[in-house]
Amino acid sequence: MVAHPPVPTSTTPALAGLPETRREMLGFLKRSGEASTERLSEFTGITPSGARQHLTALEQDGFITHRNDRDGRGRPRKIYRLTPAGDALFPRAYVELTNELLEYVEDEDPALLSRIFDRRGLRRLERARLRTQDLSFAERVAEIARILDEDGYLADFVAQDDGSYLIREHNCAVLAIAEKYGHACSTELTFLQALLPDAEVTRVAHRIGGGHVCAYHVVAKTEGAATA
């Protein structure tokens, strides 16, 4: 009798959106590390041909990869394993752990909690300044939106008819933390203001306040700054 490791019961929306057989295959690979087409066929109860079709789709989606196992007899077997993208489909408790650790810090020393957020903000600001130095005002706005997008905020910007700009964040990369610790939001506004010292930066929409997005209105302090 061949033991069948259980498929993980916890899931994520991305994993739940896949067909059941592919979820089972990914769960098996998560538990086992790697497996052949034949082993995955046996586990899922479908034919090897059917298993290969699902494996091909998973590989095309970037969730699995394979190596060729050559044992000297016949054609090499494909041995599959998860890619980093496939592994990321499974639940993570990073947010819960982060909030728990921040809670311990706050209990011990509230001032230290503030310094931690400030230090993160400074490091982030230093990296961003390297990318925005020597750029024109408009180029800085575009690059800042690009940085926010890379940080997971699904950000963009809109040039307004009056010469001002609207930077929008359609996703909050730290929402679960920001809901508990206001420092996360205040440092975001400070970050933008520090990168645009020649502009007035005002938050005009806020996810925490019930908005669909976080948005920041950027107005150059002088006409020359906006066209520089």
C-alpha positions in Angstrom: 0.0 0.0 0.0 1.3 3.5 -0.9 0.8 6.2 1.6 -0.9 9.3 0.4 0.1 12.4 2.2 -2.9 14.7 2.9 -3.4 17.7 0.8 -3.1 20.9 2.9 -6.5 22.0 4.1 -5.6 25.7 4.4 -5.6 27.6 1.2 -5.3 31.1 -0.4 -7.7 32.7 -3.0 -5.1 32.1 -5.8 -4.8 28.4 -4.9 -8.6 28.0 -4.4 -9.2 29.3 -7.9 -7.3 26.5 -9.6 -9.0 23.2 -10.7 -9.2 20.6 -8.0 -6.8 18.2 -9.6 -4.1 20.9 -9.9 -4.7 21.9 -6.3 -4.1 18.3 -5.3 -1.0 18.1 -7.4 0.4 21.3 -5.9 -0.5 20.1 -2.4 1.2 16.8 -3.0 4.4 18.5 -4.2 4.3 20.8 -1.2 4.2 17.8 1.1 6.6 15.5 -0.8 9.1 17.9 -2.3 9.1 16.4 -5.7 7.3 13.6 -7.6 7.1 11.9 -11.0 4.2 12.0 -13.4 3.3 8.5 -12.5 3.2 9.2 -8.8 1.0 12.3 -9.2 -1.2 10.3 -11.5 -1.6 7.6 -8.9 -2.3 10.2 -6.1 -4.9 12.1 -8.1 -6.6 9.0 -9.5 -6.3 10.0 -13.1 -4.5 8.6 -16.1 -0.8 9.5 -16.7 -1.9 11.2 -19.9 -4.4 13.3 -18.0 -1.8 14.0 -15.3 0.6 15.3 -18.0 -2.0 17.7 -19.3 -2.4 19.2 -15.8 1.3 19.3 -15.2 1.9 21.0 -18.5 -0.6 23.7 -17.6 0.9 24.2 -14.1 4.4 24.5 -15.6 3.2 27.0 -18.2 1.7 29.0 -15.3 5.1 29.0 -13.6 3.9 27.1 -10.6 6.1 24.0 -11.1 9.3 23.0 -12.9 10.9 19.7 -13.6 14.2 17.9 -13.9 14.9 14.8 -16.1 15.7 11.6 -14.1 17.9 9.4 -16.3 18.3 5.9 -14.9 19.8 4.4 -18.0 16.7 2.6 -19.1 14.4 4.1 -21.8 13.3 7.8 -21.9 14.1 10.0 -18.9 11.3 10.6 -16.4 10.2 14.1 -15.5 10.4 14.8 -11.8 8.3 17.8 -10.8 8.7 20.3 -7.9 7.2 23.7 -6.9 8.8 26.9 -8.1 8.9 29.9 -5.8 5.7 31.2 -7.4 4.0 27.8 -6.7 5.2 27.8 -3.1 3.8 31.3 -2.7 0.3 30.0 -3.4 0.2 28.4 0.0 -0.8 30.4 3.1 1.7 32.5 5.0 1.3 33.9 8.5 3.7 36.8 8.0 1.2 39.5 8.8 0.0 37.8 12.0 3.5 37.2 13.1 4.5 40.8 12.4 1.6 42.2 14.3 2.3 39.9 17.2 5.9 40.9 17.4 5.0 44.6 17.1 2.5 44.1 19.9 5.2 42.7 22.1 7.5 45.7 21.3 4.7 48.2 22.0 4.0 46.5 25.4 7.7 46.7 26.4 8.5 50.2 25.0 6.0 52.3 23.0 8.8 54.7 22.0 10.8 51.8 20.5 7.9 50.9 18.3 7.9 54.4 16.9 11.7 54.3 16.3 11.3 51.0 14.4 8.8 52.5 12.0 11.0 55.6 11.7 14.0 53.5 10.9 12.2 51.6 8.2 11.0 54.8 6.7 14.5 56.2 6.6 16.0 53.2 5.0 13.2 53.2 2.4 13.7 56.9 1.8 17.5 56.5 1.3 16.9 53.9 -1.4 14.3 56.0 -3.1 16.4 59.1 -3.1 19.1 57.3 -5.1 16.6 56.7 -7.8 15.0 60.1 -7.9 18.0 62.4 -7.6 18.7 64.7 -10.6 15.3 64.0 -12.1 12.9 66.7 -13.0 9.7 67.2 -10.9 7.5 65.3 -13.3 10.1 62.5 -13.6 10.3 62.3 -9.8 6.5 61.9 -9.5 6.6 59.1 -12.2 9.6 57.4 -10.5 8.0 57.6 -7.0 4.8 56.0 -8.4 7.0 53.2 -9.9 8.7 52.6 -6.6 5.4 52.3 -4.8 4.2 49.9 -7.5 7.3 47.8 -7.0 6.6 47.8 -3.3 3.2 46.1 -3.9 0.9 49.2 -3.8 -0.4 48.8 -7.3 0.4 52.5 -7.8 0.0 54.9 -10.6 -0.2 58.7 -11.1 -2.4 61.1 -13.0 -1.3 64.5 -14.3 -4.1 67.0 -13.5 -5.2 69.8 -15.8 -4.0 72.4 -13.3 -0.4 71.1 -13.3 -0.7 69.1 -10.1 -0.5 65.3 -9.8 -2.5 62.6 -8.1 -0.5 59.5 -6.9 -2.8 56.6 -6.3 -2.3 53.3 -4.4 -4.9 50.8 -5.5 -3.6 48.2 -3.0 -2.2 48.6 0.5 0.8 46.3 0.9 0.7 46.8 4.7 -3.0 47.1 5.3 -3.3 44.6 8.1 -0.5 46.3 9.9 -1.7 49.8 9.2 -5.2 48.9 10.6 -3.5 48.3 13.9 -0.6 50.7 13.9 -1.1 54.2 12.5 2.7 54.6 12.2 2.6 52.6 8.9 0.3 55.2 7.4 1.9 58.3 8.8 5.4 57.2 7.6 3.9 56.7 4.1 2.9 60.4 3.9 6.2 61.4 5.4 8.0 59.3 2.7 6.3 61.2 -0.1 6.8 64.6 1.4 10.5 63.9 1.9 10.9 62.8 -1.7 9.1 65.9 -2.9 10.3 68.7 -0.7 9.4 71.3 -3.4 5.7 70.3 -3.3 2.7 70.2 -1.1 1.7 66.6 -0.6 -1.7 65.9 0.9 -3.5 62.7 1.4 -6.9 63.0 -0.2 -8.1 59.4 0.1 -7.4 56.8 2.7 -8.2 53.0 2.8 -8.2 53.1 6.6 -10.8 55.9 6.4 -13.1 53.8 4.1 -11.7 54.9 0.8 -11.3 52.5 -2.2 -7.7 53.7 -2.6 -5.0 55.7 -0.9 -4.4 58.9 -2.9 -2.0 61.8 -2.6 -2.4 65.2 -4.2 0.9 66.7 -5.2 1.2 70.4 -6.0 4.5 72.1 -6.8 5.3 75.0 -4.5 6.5 77.1 -7.4 5.7 77.0 -11.1 9.3 76.5 -11.9 9.5 73.3 -9.9 6.6 71.7 -11.8 8.3 72.3 -15.2 11.9 71.6 -14.0 
